[in-house]
């Protein structure tokens, strides 16, 4: 049975009953699928649509809404904690120095269409009963944004476990600062191994442990190991000792998201490079100099990278919205938040049923799903405001690509399996096609070709951003990276609200 088209008060799209209200609903409300929804805008003025989060889902929601809605019919405001969108699948490339960091982000003010306003700030909470969202701006103000329709696309952060020492000593690979810090950390440990006369210190400096063998862990380790192997000849003492790379996974094989044949190929490729795979193994404890595994081995290391999954952004729990057991916002197949009219949720923070699993599990938090959810919710928000008809989210995963460096990759496209160099070409072609803007694509091509011809730069730029006072001089710059050259350091700072598709754990697939 088809549902009735939405009705809107005071916009010219519906015929109001005498007195100015849609028949059956009070004044200052709209109807969606026969349900009354509160309207916060003054009758006769534009609707207020607020999008919280500027990752894949949020940006594509804004773009589709601006295209679908009649001109000047709504004020669309996108709230994000930075003025760029992070292209998360390319984070490993930035960490390995293959890509310039600014080339894996998309400036929002350049990519957002006319009619979409950008507000840079952190979402801190909401009162759905009053149709209000609270934002702390970069100027220190707290803004109360009133909305008629709210789309929550706040993304995710790294999921940690109560493992002793994990929060204090592990590094992440979820944000751009973490990726750049990780690259600087690897280079700094090579410098430490080259300069020290202590064999114990050199051994720990040249040992790198990654925990989590999903997309992000495998790609991150493969890219960084490829980079470190490429520059190792520049460090004679470190080269003689050699490096040790370990990938730890609690499950019985790497990349459970792809078929066994592709996972086996990836495992053989990593093993051929000298990387140790520890499946059915967990991390028990981390110190500033060691990592203890469940098989009993205590690994001397100054570098432990945690890529074992993601969870919804912490602010999601402060929005006053119903949550599912997994901590995501409880949504229907149309991305509507249950029992909360006028509020929608997409991306990593939403519990939208996965059509590929017939709704028995939530959609995977990947870029390809966030993009399609953005289009779905844009259609439904427009329908709620009187333009078009609502739809359900029906997208099913069409494939995955995993870039492993050294011109190797694994990919699955439309049930076709690829591996080796052809898969690597497919992976790069896919990311090139998905990167918004001709200029951004040109930058990617330039970086990739420069890397192929001339190799990667070995400068360690951890001091950038740590500017001394004018009277302190050059040598007062704080050292970024290891504690006195030994031990991983957390990236620190508040969780980012920029990504709808994760770059951590087993969720990186594009």
C-alpha positions in Angstrom: 0.0 0.0 0.0 1.5 3.3 -1.0 1.9 6.0 1.6 0.5 9.5 1.2 2.8 12.2 -0.1 4.1 14.5 2.7 2.3 17.8 3.4 4.0 21.0 4.4 2.5 24.0 6.1 3.1 27.4 4.6 5.4 26.5 1.8 3.0 26.3 -1.1 3.4 22.5 -1.5 0.3 21.4 0.3 -3.1 22.9 0.6 -3.7 24.0 4.1 -7.1 23.7 5.7 -8.8 26.8 7.0 -6.7 28.4 9.8 -3.4 27.5 8.1 -2.8 23.9 9.4 -2.7 20.7 7.4 -5.9 18.8 8.0 -5.4 16.5 11.0 -2.2 18.2 12.3 -1.8 21.3 14.5 -0.4 24.6 13.1 3.4 24.7 12.6 3.6 21.0 11.8 4.2 18.9 8.7 3.0 15.4 8.0 5.2 12.5 6.8 3.6 9.2 6.1 0.5 10.4 8.0 2.5 11.4 11.1 2.6 15.0 12.4 6.1 16.6 12.8 7.0 19.8 14.6 8.1 22.7 12.4 10.5 25.1 13.9 10.8 27.6 11.1 8.4 30.6 10.9 5.6 29.8 8.5 6.4 31.3 5.1 10.2 31.2 5.6 12.7 28.6 4.4 12.9 25.2 6.1 16.0 24.6 8.4 17.9 21.4 7.5 21.0 20.7 9.6 23.5 18.0 8.8 25.8 17.0 11.6 29.0 15.6 10.2 31.1 16.3 7.1 32.3 12.9 6.1 31.2 10.8 3.1 27.6 10.6 4.3 27.1 14.1 5.4 28.7 15.7 2.3 26.7 13.5 -0.2 23.5 14.3 1.8 24.1 18.0 1.4 24.9 17.7 -2.3 21.8 15.6 -3.1 19.6 17.8 -1.0 20.8 21.0 -2.8 20.0 19.3 -6.1 16.6 17.9 -5.1 15.0 20.7 -3.2 13.5 23.7 -4.9 15.8 26.7 -5.0 15.6 28.8 -1.8 13.1 26.4 -0.2 15.5 25.4 2.6 18.5 26.6 4.6 20.9 23.7 4.6 23.7 23.9 7.2 26.5 21.3 7.5 28.3 21.2 10.8 31.8 19.7 11.0 34.8 20.0 13.3 37.1 20.8 10.4 36.7 22.6 7.1 37.6 19.4 5.1 36.3 15.9 4.4 38.8 13.2 5.0 39.0 10.5 2.2 39.6 7.8 4.8 40.5 4.9 2.4 43.7 6.8 1.5 44.9 7.2 5.0 47.5 4.4 4.7 48.9 6.1 1.7 49.3 9.3 3.6 50.9 7.5 6.6 53.4 5.8 4.2 54.3 9.1 2.5 52.9 8.0 -0.8 50.4 10.8 -0.7 50.7 14.4 0.4 48.5 14.8 3.5 46.5 17.7 2.0 45.8 15.5 -1.1 43.7 13.0 0.9 41.3 15.6 2.1 38.6 17.6 0.3 38.0 21.2 1.3 34.3 21.5 2.2 33.9 25.1 1.1 35.1 24.1 -2.4 33.0 20.9 -2.8 29.7 22.0 -1.1 27.2 23.4 -3.7 25.6 26.8 -3.5 22.9 26.9 -1.0 24.8 24.8 1.6 26.3 26.7 4.5 29.3 25.3 6.5 29.6 25.8 10.2 32.9 24.7 11.7 32.5 23.5 15.3 32.0 20.5 17.5 28.5 19.0 18.1 28.1 18.7 21.8 24.5 17.7 22.3 20.9 18.0 21.2 17.3 18.3 22.5 15.1 16.5 20.0 11.9 17.5 21.8 12.8 21.1 21.0 14.4 20.5 17.6 17.7 22.0 18.7 21.3 21.0 18.1 24.2 22.5 20.2 27.5 23.3 18.6 30.7 24.8 20.1 32.3 26.9 17.4 36.0 27.5 16.9 35.5 31.0 18.4 34.4 29.5 21.7 30.7 30.3 21.3 27.9 27.8 21.9 25.3 27.9 19.2 21.8 26.5 19.4 20.8 25.5 15.9 17.0 25.1 15.4 16.1 22.5 12.7 13.1 21.2 10.9 15.1 18.2 9.7 18.3 16.9 11.3 20.7 14.4 9.7 23.2 12.8 12.1 26.3 11.7 10.2 29.0 12.0 13.0 31.0 8.9 12.0 33.1 6.7 14.4 36.2 6.6 16.5 38.6 3.8 17.3 37.1 1.1 19.5 39.4 0.3 22.4 39.3 -2.5 24.9 40.2 -2.6 28.6 43.7 -3.8 28.0 46.4 -2.6 30.4 48.5 0.2 28.8 46.5 0.3 25.6 45.2 3.8 25.9 48.5 5.2 27.2 50.9 3.6 24.7 49.1 2.6 21.5 48.9 4.6 18.3 45.8 4.8 16.1 45.2 5.0 12.4 41.8 6.6 12.2 42.5 10.3 11.5 44.9 12.3 9.5 47.0 13.5 12.5 47.3 9.9 13.6 48.5 8.8 10.2 51.1 11.6 10.0 52.2 11.0 13.5 52.6 7.3 12.7 54.9 8.0 9.7 57.0 10.4 11.8 57.2 7.8 14.6 58.5 5.1 12.2 61.1 7.4 10.9 62.1 8.5 14.3 62.5 4.9 15.4 64.8 4.3 12.4 66.9 7.3 13.5 67.0 5.9 17.1 68.1 2.5 15.9 70.8 4.1 13.8 72.2 6.2 16.6 72.0 4.0 19.7 74.7 1.7 20.9 72.3 -0.3 23.0 71.2 -3.5 21.2 68.0 -3.9 23.3 66.9 -0.4 22.4 67.7 -1.0 18.7 65.7 -4.2 18.7 62.6 -2.5 20.2 63.0 0.5 17.9 62.9 -1.8 14.8 59.9 -3.9 15.9 56.5 -2.8 14.8 53.2 -4.5 16.0 49.8 -3.9 14.4 46.7 -5.3 16.2 43.7 -5.9 14.0 43.9 -7.6 10.5 40.9 -6.0 8.9 41.1 -3.6 6.0 42.8 -0.7 7.9 45.3 -2.9 9.8 46.4 -4.8 6.8 46.6 -1.8 4.5 48.3 0.3 7.1 50.9 -2.3 8.0 51.6 -3.2 4.3 52.0 0.4 3.3 54.2 1.3 6.2 56.4 -1.8 5.9 56.8 -1.1 2.2 57.9 2.4 3.0 60.3 1.4 5.8 61.8 -1.3 3.6 62.4 1.3 0.8 64.3 3.7 3.1 66.1 1.1 5.3 69.2 1.2 3.1 69.7 4.8 4.2 70.3 3.5 7.8 73.3 1.2 7.6 73.3 0.0 11.3 69.5 -0.5 11.2 69.8 -2.4 7.9 72.3 -4.9 9.4 70.0 -5.6 12.3 66.8 -5.8 10.2 63.2 -4.9 11.1 60.4 -7.1 12.5 56.8 -6.5 11.6 54.0 -8.4 13.4 50.2 -8.5 12.6 48.0 -9.7 15.4 44.5 -10.9 14.8 42.0 -12.5 17.2 40.2 -14.4 14.5 41.5 -17.4 12.6 42.4 -15.5 9.4 43.1 -12.0 8.1 40.4 -10.0 6.3 37.3 -12.0 7.2 35.3 -9.5 5.0 36.6 -11.1 1.8 36.6 -14.7 0.6 39.2 -17.2 1.8 41.1 -17.2 -1.5 41.7 -13.5 -1.5 42.5 -13.5 2.2 45.0 -16.4 1.7 46.6 -14.5 -1.2 47.0 -11.4 1.1 48.4 -13.6 3.9 51.0 -15.2 1.5 52.0 -11.8 0.2 52.6 -10.5 3.7 54.5 -13.6 4.8 56.7 -13.3 1.7 57.8 -9.9 2.8 58.9 -11.3 6.2 55.8 -10.1 8.1 54.7 -12.3 11.0 51.0 -13.2 11.1 49.7 -14.1 14.5 46.1 -15.2 14.0 43.9 -16.5 16.9 46.0 -14.3 19.1 45.1 -11.3 21.2 46.9 -8.5 22.9 47.2 -8.9 26.7 49.2 -5.9 27.9 51.2 -2.9 26.6 54.0 -0.9 28.2 56.2 1.8 26.8 58.7 -0.8 25.7 56.8 -4.1 25.3 53.6 -5.8 24.0 52.5 -9.0 25.7 50.5 -11.4 23.5 48.1 -14.2 24.4 50.5 -16.9 23.2 52.9 -15.8 26.0 55.4 -13.9 24.0 56.5 -10.5 25.3 57.6 -8.5 22.2 60.1 -5.7 22.8 58.7 -2.7 20.8 58.2 1.0 20.9 55.4 0.9 18.3 52.0 -0.7 18.8 49.3 0.3 16.3 45.7 -0.4 17.3 43.3 -1.0 14.3 40.9 -3.4 15.9 37.5 -1.9 15.1 35.5 1.2 15.5 32.5 2.5 17.6 30.1 5.4 17.1 31.4 8.9 18.0 31.0 9.5 21.8 28.7 12.5 21.2 26.1 10.2 19.7 25.1 9.2 23.2 24.5 12.8 24.2 21.9 13.6 21.4 18.9 12.2 23.3 18.2 9.7 20.5 17.3 6.0 20.9 20.3 3.7 20.6 20.6 0.1 19.5 22.6 -2.5 21.6 25.7 -1.8 19.6 25.7 1.9 20.5 24.5 3.1 17.1 21.5 5.2 16.6 18.4 3.1 16.2 17.1 3.7 12.6 14.7 2.2 10.2 15.5 1.1 6.6 14.7 4.6 5.5 17.4 6.1 7.8 14.7 7.6 10.0 15.5 7.6 13.7 12.8 5.5 15.5 10.2 7.4 17.6 11.9 10.8 16.7 10.2 12.6 13.9 12.4 14.9 11.8 15.6 13.2 12.7 17.7 10.9 10.5 21.0 9.0 11.0 23.5 7.6 8.5 27.0 6.3 8.3 29.0 4.7 11.1 26.8 6.1 13.8 23.6 4.6 12.4 22.1 1.2 12.8 20.5 1.0 9.3 19.7 -2.6 8.4 21.9 -4.1 5.7 19.9 -5.1 2.7 22.5 -7.7 1.8 21.7 -9.5 5.1 18.0 -9.0 4.7 18.1 -6.6 7.7 19.5 -9.1 10.1 22.6 -7.0 10.8 23.5 -3.3 10.5 25.1 -2.0 7.3 28.9 -2.1 7.4 30.5 1.3 8.2 32.3 1.7 4.8 32.6 4.7 2.5 30.5 3.1 -0.2 27.6 2.5 2.2 27.8 6.0 3.7 27.7 7.6 0.2 24.5 5.7 -0.8 22.9 6.3 2.6 23.5 10.0 2.0 21.6 9.9 -1.2 18.7 7.9 0.4 18.3 10.3 3.3 18.5 13.3 1.0 15.5 11.9 -0.9 13.6 11.2 2.3 14.3 14.6 3.9 13.1 16.2 0.7 10.0 14.1 0.8 9.4 15.2 4.4 9.5 18.8 3.1 7.1 18.1 0.3 9.3 17.2 -2.7 9.2 13.7 -4.0 8.4 10.4 -2.3 10.3 8.5 0.4 12.5 5.5 -0.3 14.3 2.7 1.6 18.0 2.0 1.7 18.6 -0.9 -0.7 22.3 -0.8 -1.6 24.3 -4.0 -1.3 28.1 -4.1 -1.3 29.4 -4.3 -4.8 33.0 -5.0 -4.0 36.1 -4.3 -1.9 39.6 -3.2 -2.7 42.6 -3.5 -0.4 45.9 -1.8 -1.5 48.9 -3.6 -0.1 51.7 -1.5 -1.5 54.5 -2.8 -3.8 52.0 -2.7 -6.6 50.0 -5.5 -5.0 46.4 -5.6 -3.9 43.3 -7.8 -3.6 39.9 -6.8 -4.9 36.5 -8.2 -5.5 34.2 -6.4 -8.0 30.8 -7.8 -8.9 31.7 -11.3 -7.7 34.9 -11.2 -9.7 38.1 -11.8 -7.7 41.4 -9.9 -8.5 44.8 -10.1 -7.0 48.3 -8.8 -7.6 49.0 -6.0 -10.0 45.6 -6.0 -11.7 43.9 -5.6 -8.3 46.3 -2.8 -7.5 45.4 -1.0 -10.7 41.7 -1.5 -9.9 42.2 -0.1 -6.4 43.9 3.0 -7.5 41.4 3.6 -10.4 38.5 3.2 -8.0 39.9 5.8 -5.5 40.7 8.1 -8.3 37.2 7.9 -9.7 35.6 8.4 -6.2 37.8 11.4 -5.2 35.6 14.5 -5.6 36.8 17.2 -8.0 39.1 17.2 -11.0 41.8 19.1 -9.2 41.9 16.6 -6.3 42.2 13.7 -8.8 45.1 15.5 -10.5 46.9 15.8 -7.2 46.5 12.1 -6.5 47.8 11.2 -9.9 50.8 13.5 -9.5 51.7 12.0 -6.1 51.4 8.4 -7.3 53.5 9.0 -10.4 56.2 10.9 -8.4 56.3 8.1 -6.0 56.7 5.5 -8.7 59.5 7.5 -10.4 61.5 8.9 -7.5 60.5 7.0 -4.4 59.2 8.5 -1.1 60.6 11.3 1.0 62.3 10.4 4.3 62.0 13.8 6.1 60.5 13.4 9.6 58.3 16.5 10.1 57.1 15.8 13.6 58.1 19.3 14.7 55.6 21.0 12.4 52.9 22.7 14.4 55.1 23.0 17.5 56.3 26.5 17.1 58.5 27.9 19.9 58.2 31.4 21.3 60.2 34.0 19.6 62.7 34.2 22.5 63.3 30.5 22.7 65.3 29.8 19.6 65.5 26.9 17.2 66.5 24.1 19.6 63.6 24.8 21.9 61.3 22.9 19.6 59.7 19.9 21.4 60.4 16.5 19.9 57.4 14.6 18.5 57.3 10.9 18.4 58.8 8.5 20.9 59.3 9.4 24.5 63.0 10.2 24.5 63.1 8.2 21.3 61.5 5.2 22.9 57.8 4.4 23.2 54.7 5.1 21.3 52.7 8.2 22.0 48.9 8.7 21.6 47.8 11.2 19.0 45.8 12.9 21.6 43.0 15.4 21.2 39.3 15.1 20.9 37.7 12.5 18.6 37.1 13.7 15.1 33.6 14.2 13.8 34.6 14.2 10.2 34.3 10.6 9.0 31.2 8.6 8.2 33.3 5.7 6.9 36.0 4.4 9.2 39.7 3.9 8.6 40.2 1.6 11.5 39.7 -2.0 12.3 38.1 -4.1 9.7 35.9 -1.3 8.3 38.2 0.4 5.8 36.8 -1.2 2.7 35.9 1.3 0.1 
